[in-house]
Amino acid sequence: MTYSVKEIFHTLQGEGAQSGRAAVFCRFAGCNFWSGREQDRDSADCSFCDTDFIGVDGPGGGKFKTPEALAAAVRALWDENARGAEGRPYVVCTGGEPLMQLNPPLIRAFQAEGFEVAVETNGSLPCPPEIDWICVSPKQLDRLVQTTGDELKLVYPQSPVRPEDVAHLEFNHFFLQPMDQVGRTPDNTRAAVDYCLKHPKWRLSLQTHKILGID
């Protein structure tokens, strides 16, 4: 298959249990919950997405005809920034919805280049068992099929999914991440803090890349 990638960039993971870790982000184009077009937002299954995943015109983006070609591009960017450095190379496959394209041959190609492979998914598609780190951010309960993993990161508050709806699932870490909304972010943050204080199974996840002003 040909892989359509919006962008590839080197940064620090800003969210969740791996926050602060150096990584190459591979953002795949396309999503099964929203077209990415503003005119479709109100009717989308996920109406609060803050990411541009349309097309392949971002930095490092493009069409990659083989798993090896995409893995080599990700490795080249890692080496450009951290060649020979201590620590295992880390690639975060995100989107959009990365599992529309992230398949076992590509996962194995990343791993052959030395990467630990993470995915950030809405959980509507099953994760291949080869993935090293699974982060699920559910948006629709009736479409949630990936119910196990390393971390569950719930954007909060959102009406389709409440913390109590997913707290029983088999994840190692449970995070609430305040929804970033113009004029409402402080209230959402306070609500998430209050919930975590009352329900200590949950931990607060902040979008530290936005706080620090890094990509």
C-alpha positions in Angstrom: 0.0 0.0 0.0 1.0 3.7 -0.3 1.2 5.6 2.9 -0.2 9.1 3.0 1.6 11.2 5.6 0.7 14.8 6.5 3.9 15.6 8.3 7.0 14.1 10.1 8.6 16.2 12.8 11.0 15.8 15.7 9.8 17.2 19.1 9.0 16.2 22.7 6.0 14.2 23.4 3.7 16.7 25.1 1.0 14.5 26.6 0.3 11.5 28.8 2.7 9.0 30.4 5.5 9.6 27.9 5.4 13.4 28.3 8.8 15.1 27.8 10.3 12.2 25.8 12.0 13.0 22.5 10.2 11.5 19.6 9.6 11.7 15.9 5.9 12.2 15.2 4.5 10.6 12.0 1.1 12.2 11.4 -0.9 10.2 8.9 -3.5 11.9 6.7 -7.1 11.1 7.1 -9.5 10.2 9.9 -12.6 8.0 10.2 -14.3 10.4 12.6 -14.1 13.7 10.7 -13.2 14.8 7.2 -11.0 17.6 8.6 -13.1 20.3 6.8 -14.6 23.0 9.0 -18.0 22.7 7.2 -18.3 19.1 8.5 -17.2 19.7 12.1 -20.6 20.1 13.7 -21.8 16.7 12.2 -18.5 14.9 12.9 -18.1 12.0 15.4 -15.3 14.1 16.9 -16.1 17.8 16.7 -13.3 19.2 18.9 -10.2 18.0 17.0 -7.4 20.7 17.0 -5.2 19.0 14.3 -4.7 19.6 10.6 -4.5 16.1 9.0 -5.7 16.9 5.5 -3.3 16.2 2.6 0.4 15.4 2.5 1.8 19.0 2.3 3.3 19.3 5.8 7.0 19.2 6.7 8.4 15.8 5.8 5.0 14.7 4.5 4.3 12.9 1.3 3.3 9.6 -0.3 5.5 6.7 0.6 5.2 3.6 -1.6 6.8 1.1 0.8 7.0 0.6 4.6 10.8 0.7 4.3 10.7 4.1 2.6 8.6 5.7 5.3 10.6 4.1 8.1 13.8 5.4 6.5 12.4 8.9 6.3 11.5 8.8 10.0 15.0 7.4 10.9 16.7 10.1 8.8 14.9 12.8 10.8 15.8 11.1 14.1 19.5 10.8 13.1 19.5 14.5 12.0 18.6 15.5 15.5 19.9 12.7 17.8 22.3 10.4 16.0 24.3 8.4 18.5 22.5 9.8 21.5 21.6 7.5 24.4 18.1 6.3 24.6 15.9 4.2 22.2 14.5 6.0 19.2 10.8 6.6 19.6 8.2 7.2 16.9 4.7 8.3 17.7 2.2 7.4 15.0 -0.7 9.8 15.1 -3.3 11.5 12.9 -6.1 11.9 12.1 -6.6 8.2 12.7 -3.2 6.4 12.2 -4.7 2.9 12.3 -6.3 3.5 8.9 -2.8 3.1 7.6 -0.4 1.8 10.3 -0.1 -1.9 9.6 2.2 -4.7 10.7 4.6 -4.3 7.8 5.2 -0.7 8.6 5.4 -1.3 12.3 8.1 -4.0 11.7 9.9 -1.6 9.3 10.0 1.1 12.1 11.3 -1.5 14.6 13.9 -2.7 12.1 15.2 0.9 12.1 15.5 0.6 15.9 12.3 2.5 16.9 10.0 1.8 19.8 6.6 2.3 18.1 3.7 4.2 19.7 0.2 4.9 18.4 -2.3 7.6 19.4 -5.7 6.3 18.3 -9.4 7.0 18.8 -9.8 3.2 19.5 -12.3 2.5 16.7 -9.9 0.1 15.0 -8.0 -2.8 16.5 -4.3 -2.2 17.2 -1.8 -4.7 15.6 -0.1 -6.7 18.4 3.3 -5.5 17.2 2.8 -2.0 18.5 5.0 -1.2 21.6 2.9 1.5 23.2 -0.9 2.0 22.8 -2.6 5.3 23.7 -6.4 5.3 23.2 -8.3 8.6 23.3 -12.0 7.5 23.0 -14.5 9.7 21.3 -17.5 7.4 20.7 -18.3 4.5 23.0 -20.3 2.6 20.4 -17.3 2.6 18.1 -14.7 1.7 20.7 -13.1 -1.6 19.9 -9.6 -1.2 21.3 -10.3 -1.6 25.1 -6.8 -2.5 26.3 -3.5 -0.7 26.1 -0.9 1.3 27.9 -2.7 4.5 28.5 -6.3 5.8 28.1 -6.3 9.6 27.6 -9.8 11.1 27.7 -10.3 14.6 26.6 -12.5 16.2 29.3 -15.2 17.2 29.5 -16.9 15.7 26.5 -20.6 14.5 26.3 -20.1 11.3 24.3 -17.7 9.7 26.8 -17.5 10.1 30.5 -14.6 8.9 32.7 -17.0 6.5 34.5 -17.8 4.9 31.1 -14.2 3.7 30.5 -12.6 3.5 34.0 -13.1 -0.3 34.0 -11.1 -0.9 30.8 -7.7 -2.7 30.9 -5.2 0.1 30.7 -2.1 0.8 32.8 -2.6 4.6 33.0 -5.8 6.7 33.0 -5.5 10.4 32.1 -7.9 13.3 31.8 -6.8 16.0 29.4 -8.7 19.3 29.6 -10.4 20.1 26.3 -8.7 23.1 24.7 -11.6 25.5 23.7 -11.5 29.2 23.1 -12.8 30.9 26.2 -13.4 27.7 28.1 -10.0 26.1 28.6 -9.6 27.4 32.2 -13.0 26.0 33.2 -12.2 22.7 31.6 -8.9 22.5 33.3 -10.5 23.2 36.7 -13.1 20.5 36.1 -10.4 18.0 35.1 -8.4 18.9 38.2 -11.4 18.5 40.5 -12.3 15.1 38.9 -8.8 13.8 39.4 -8.7 15.0 43.1 -11.9 13.1 43.7 -11.1 10.0 41.6 -7.3 9.3 42.1 -7.3 6.5 39.5 -7.2 9.3 37.0 -4.2 11.6 36.5 -4.1 15.0 34.8 -2.5 15.3 31.4 -1.6 18.7 30.1 -0.7 19.6 26.5 2.8 20.8 27.6 3.9 21.4 24.1 1.3 24.2 23.9 2.3 25.6 27.3 5.9 25.6 26.2 5.2 26.9 22.7 7.0 24.1 20.9 5.8 22.1 17.9 
